[in-house]
Amino acid sequence: MPIGESETALFTKEFIKPIITLLGPDDGSEDTDGILNFFYNVSDSNGILNCALYLDGSVQKNDTTVARGEIQSFQVLNPPESDDLRWYISCRDIFSNIQNSSERGIDSKAEIVTPSSGGGGGS
């Protein structure tokens, strides 16, 4: 470029946050088999950098291969046992706009099964 000439660069910043829809499990549901599956989808006018699953306020899993508008999932083996394990999804788009989903609770506490006592009578 000759001296005295200039170039103009145009940078775009988008401020619209991703939209997250939780698909399951439902708020207040119970899953006590030691395997929790969380389902959601996310939409955004641009690409998604990552989505993360939070359990009781701490990041549990992270996914950097999120497809917009498709059902996504996280699976957690041996989750913390709780009568009300709080969970939500957080996603960040390519412009670093971050959105958290609503929060839900799930009962993940394994049930304790006690053998029934045999009732003694015979004929």
Salt bridges, closest charged atoms under 4 A:
ASP84 OD1 - ARG86 NH1 3.04
GLU103 OE1 - ARG86 NE 3.07
